[in-house]
Amino acid sequence: MPSKSSLDDLTGGRHGRLPSGSPVARWGSLAAFLALTIGVGALIGSSNPPGEWYAGLAKPSFNPPSWLFGPVWTVLYGLVGIAGWRTWQKGPQGLPMQVWFLQLAVNFTWSPVFFTLHQMGVAGLIIGAMVALTIIFIQITWKPDRISALLMLPYLAWISFAGILNTTLWWINT
């Protein structure tokens, strides 16, 4: 039978619970954050496809090709997931984590509102909330965790562009 100390080494000690700083717990939590952002984002995207309604809309000249959205969102959700994971490591119950979860929840409402409900005006308001929450997240993490703040900058740029595109689509199609 292995000694108690070798069991603690195998299990992470403390009666089988992994300490939050253990490599298994750290990488497991990163995997969970990436699964949340990329996985749920992909699920929502595939459950709310643009479809014929979107194809029939008049589009501005700066509308990106449809094939670009999937790869861009995958990369952005990966960056958002890493920022959330880093924030979780520093304080899972703190204000930055709450703002991160809120902006993600708001983000996940956009596709159903825009592509399924065809509510372009409401979707524009949702993007405005996403932008505001992302700016707040960047501001409150800038000093304590600049890397998390910087990871959110490409996302902020894209959702700002998406806001302009959403507003333009609404304007030229109503």
N, C-alpha and C positions, 0 to 999 in steps of 0.2 A: 504494500500500500504506500503511495507517495506520502511524503511528509506534508504537514500543513503549509510550510513555506513554499513547497513546490506547487501545491494546489493554488495557493494565492498567486504565484507567478503565472500559472496557466489561466486563471479566471480573472485576474486583475485585482485580486484581493477583496477585502470587505465583503466576504461571504458571497462571492460570485458576481457582484455588481462591478461593472467596468467604471473606473474613475473617468471623469469627463476629459481629463488630459491624456488618456491612453491613446496610442495610435489607432486601435480598433474603433474606439468611440469617436475619435476625431474624423477618421475617414468614413466611418459609417454615417456620421451626421452630415458630412459633405455629400455623400451619395443620396441621402434623404432630401437635402435641399435641391440638388440637381434633378432628382426625380420629381419633386414638387413643381419646380419652375418649368423644366423642359417637358416633363411627362404630362402634367395637367394642362400646360399651354398647348401641347400638341393635341391632346384629347379635346379641348375646347375648340381649337381650330378645325379639327376634322369633324367635329359635331355641328359646326356652324360654317359650312363652306360658302364661298361667295355665290356660287350658282348663277342661274340665268338672270336673276334680278340684277346682280352686280354687273354681269357682262353687258346688260342692256343700258346701263347708265352712261350718260355723256361723261367723258373723263378729260381732265386737263392734260396739257402736253407733258407735264412733269410727273404724271402717274407712272410709277415703276411697273415693269412687266410682272405678271402674276407669279412667275417661277421664282422671283427674287424674295418674296415674303417668307417662305418656309425657311430657307437657309439663314436669312437675317434674324428672324425671330428665334431660331435655335441658338445662334451665337449670343444674342442679347439675353435670352432666358438663362443661358449658362453663366454669363457675367452677373446677372441679377441673383442667381442662385449662390454663386461664390460670395457676393457681397452680403447676402443674407446669412450665409454660414459663418462668415467672419464676424458679423455682428452678433450672432447667436453665441459664438465662442466668448465674446467679451461681456455679454449681459443678456441672457435669454428673456428677461422680463423688463428690460429697460425701454425707454421711449424710442430709441432708434429701431429696436426690434418691432415694436408696435407699429411704427410708421411703415417699416418695410412690409410687414404682413398686410397692412391696410392698403398700401399702394398695389400690392400683388392682387388682393381681392378685387379692387376696383378695376385693375387691368383685365382680370378674367371675366368681367361683365361686358366688356366692350364688344367682343365678337358676337355674342348672342343678340345684343341690342342692335348692332349695325346690320349684320348679315342675315339674322333670322327674323327679327322684328321689323327691320327696315326703318328704324328710327334714327336717321342721320343726325338730327338736331340733338337728341338726347345723347347719342354716341359722342358728339362733339363736346358736350358738357362732361362726359365721363373722361375724355382725354384731357380736358382742362384740369380735372381733379387729379388725374395721374401725374400730369406735369407738376402741379403744385405739391403733391405729396413727395414726388421724387426730388424736387428742389429742397423741400424740408429735410428729407433724409440726408441729402448731400451736405446741407448746412450743419446738421447736428452730428454728423460723423466726420466732418472735415478735419478737426483737430484730433479727436481720439483715435481715428482709424482712417487715415487719408486714402489708403488703398481701397477700402470699401466705397468711399465717396467717389474715387476716380473710376472704379468699375461701373458705376451708375451713369457716368457721363455719356457713353455711346447710347445707352438706353434713353436718356433724356433727350439727346439729339434726335433719335428716331421717333420717339413719341411726339416731340414738338413738330417734326415734319409730318407725322401722321395726323396731327391736329390741323395743320394747314391743308393737307389733302382732304381730310374729312369735311372741313368747313367749305372747301372749294366744291367738293362733290355735292354737298347739300345746296350750296348757292346755285350751281348751274343745273341742278335737277329738280328744283322746286318752283 
